[in-house]
Amino acid sequence: MRFLTLHMQNFGPYIDETVDFDDFSENPVFLISGQTGSGKTTIFDALVYALYGRTSGNERSGSDMRSKFADPTEPTVVTLTFEHADKTYQLVRQPQQLLAKKRGTGMTNSNKKPELTVFQQDEAIDSVTGVKPIQDRIYELMPLDELQFRQIVLLPQGDFRQFLDANSSDKEVLLRNLFGTQLFARWAEALKVQAKQVADQQSQQMTKANSLADQFDWQTEPEANTPLPVKLQAMRAEQTGQQAQVTAMDESAQHAYDQAQAAQQALTRGQQLAQAFTDQKQIEAERQVLAAQSDVMRQAKRQIDQFQFVVAQHALFNQIVSERTQVGRLQTAIETGKTAQTATQTTLTNLQTEQAALKKQQPTVTTWQQTRDQTAQALTKVAEYQAQRQELQTVHTNIAAIKQAAKDADQQIQVAEQTLKQTTADLDALKQADLQPKRNQLAVFAAKWQPVVDQLQNLDKNLATQQRHLETQQQALLDAQAVQEQAQAAYQQLLDQQISAQITVLVGQLSPDTPCPVCGSTDHPHPATITAEPVTAEVLEVADQNRAQAANQVTTLQTQIAEIQHTLTDIQTQQQTQSTALNEALESLDVSDFAAFTTLQATTQAAVDDQQKQLTALTQTQLETTETLNTATATKNQTTETLNHLQVQHERLVTQLASLEQLPAVKQDQQVLEQQLKELDEQLHDFDQRLTKNQTDLSAAQTQLATLSATLEANQQELARVQTELTAHADEFERALTQQELTEAEFVALNDRRDELTQLERQVADYQEAITRNQTRLATVTEQIGQQTMPDVGQLQVAAQAEAETSRKLQAEAAAVKQRWQSNQRLVDQLSQLLATNQQLLEEAAQLQGLLDVMSGTGQQKVSLERYVLQTYLQQVLSVANERFSALTNGRYQFVLHSEPGSRSANSGLEIDVYDDEVGESRSVHTLSGGESFIAALSLALALGEVIQRENGGVHVDALFVDEGFGALDTDSLAVALEALETIEGQSRLIGIISHVSELRAGIPDQLRVEPTGQGNSHIRVVHLNQ
């Protein structure tokens, strides 16, 4: 993968900046320089954000990276273009951000989806939208997660040295995340949980086993401290003896039970025979009672026959009663109909007489109608004349009102024209004195220089903070130098003691006349003697490590102090530059300082607000006056038109009135005419009502007479028919009564009591059933008794109870013995199973603990399974790193994995040594000098990234960024580091060094300079010093 361009819009300090990586294609190493806080690392933040949606440090979201000075209408956008496998990819990503609404006012939350477009030969061939689809596509192109990408492409400030200095535990955390060996740690944790579960289960089962053993019912209990397996054997032996006792008790109980059953059967038979004798006497008594009821039952049967006759003739009797009722009703209806027929005929005659009289009055009614029409016509003419006179009066009044309205409208037009002229003049004067341009000029000035003022205040705070930090670090440097001197003195003292001890050894090896290995003399008059304890190599190595660590601490602090001083210089330079620019800008406005400018801006704003209020009021007055003028003009036009119309109407009414006054009718009294018309209407209405009522009553009487005649004839026919049927039915009923020797009154009485039939039938049936049941029971008990005599039930009962009590006692004794044996046997079976399972758990727990010791690294080697796997990865890293480390040190140094376990697991398994070819032995990496440590750390970091690429399918990213880390190097070490990057890494990828070290500015000709503007934002400028 090769990066082409990176475009940042409103991202961090960048408003609209583009990094073109092709600008550095000729020379592989280029410098990204700029003041502290200017936005150097932000470039890599944008690169990682474009690919993964997160910043490089993963400390800020994309929303946090939106520029504080961004225009509300302009979004934050990062666009990355790169090449991979002959295709070009353009990735556009926007964070969630608040933007101004495109319509209306206010802000809206924008959350636009990222877009990835694929090009081949400048033609778009594919596109992907959305977070998850783009994440999947990026992983297909470059199977690295965000952490692995940062490890490969970015060496952040001092972090690549931490891996060299870290102990095994810290290395394990980093390597685990990079190579994904968390599975082995999870295995160990799962195994630990499983081992604990097995141990807990074994403990619980032993507790349960002891509880079961305590529940055993012993005949001879063993001693308290007897082991469980021995107790189990004793329990089994006791159970064998108890089983024979259970068998004997069961046999005795069964024999007693058989005896008790025989006695109970004899008692049952005696009780049944005694009951048979008792039942025989009771049945005989019941038979005599039934014989005494025979006469009553015969009488009941006679009544049943009569009731059944009544039921059979009930329908005929009811029909006769109904026919008799119907005959009476018809006779009454006939008499009533005849009376009504006579009365209706009389009414019809009277109505016909009234109709003849009304016909004679018809000529008089016609005269009334003619008089009424003439009176109504005269009244209409009089009303028309009066209405036109009233209308003429109204027109006179309206003409006067319209003339007054026209006069008022003329006055309103004159006043409105004068007001409008004055308002227009006031508006023109106000616009000439407009302060809006000055207000806008001051607003632009404030927008431009307020961030500078804020930045100056922040620089003051930052300056004070850096000065305090400088004092702290200077004091720390003094303390570290003191520690270094002490460590150097201690090391020198131990070294002197070791040399003295070696001299003592050499003295012991001196021979007479043999040259001294120190001075060459063959005479040894005063051999040296040493009383101090000898110093071991281990103690001297520890002192040397302490000395080296103290020296490294001093170097680190010196580098930090130099960086702080450089930062202080940058801050003071920025303060001077920005203060000068601000003062020059304030002088152009003729104000002394920014506070005076703020006062001027506020005063100007107040004046503009006052002008705006006046302008609004005058504009409103102008609009209202114009509307009044328009309204008055329209009113004037309307009144003129209305007046013309009224004058025409006035002339028409005068003409019409003159014509009406010639008619005689209009001279009559209107009230008299109205009274005459009312009386004539009442007379005509009364005649019409009388005529209509007579016609209606006459028609109704004729209809009623016809109906009564038809009804009377029908009733007479129906009476004849019903009387015929009644005679026939009455004769039939009389014959039936005669056969049953009953009168009609007796029949009626029985008919009222016919509900008693069911009860009588039930009594007779129950009597017959009782006789049959009595005869059957008597035959049964007689057969049961036969030739037997009455038994002695009391004696049989005493014998049965005695046998039952004997059986019950033996059964209880046998059950108790058997229950005790069964309970003990269950305990023996459960305990046997528990002991067998417990033995299996003990063996499983031992196996799990042994495996856990190996996987978790608690054994002698103190190396867990995961760390053992990581050793393989680390060995690959060291092999790759040695290619660089050996070349950079002219073959002197190579990394080797420390083979001996440390005192703790934290420093075992992943410790790194260096093999020094000049000495011929390995030593700790902590003994390297500052420059050597940097070279070693850089080689490791680069190798780590290369191995990660190999492990992830051989993906290759053609870029590397080194963020700071050069401040602790002297001039020679810095030159070696740059040469290493350029010769070893520059052959395969582009290298960007992010730093503000001044020596790098002179040593690297191709530079990407980040230059702050002094207003919170920065610009990017490409510089090639060799061109």
Beta strands, then each sheet from edge to edge (+ up, - down):
strand 1: 2-11
strand 2: 14-20
strand 3: 29-34
strand 4: 77-84
strand 5: 87-93
strand 6: 97-100
strand 7: 107-110
strand 8: 115-120
strand 9: 123-129
strand 10: 154-155
strand 11: 893-897
strand 12: 912-916
strand 13: 921-924
strand 14: 959-963
strand 15: 990-994
strand 16: 1006-1012
strand 17: 1018-1024
sheet 1: 2+ 1- 4+ 5- 8+ 9-
sheet 2: 10+ 14+ 15+ 3+ 16+ 17-
sheet 3: 6+ 7-
sheet 4: 11+ 12- 13+
end
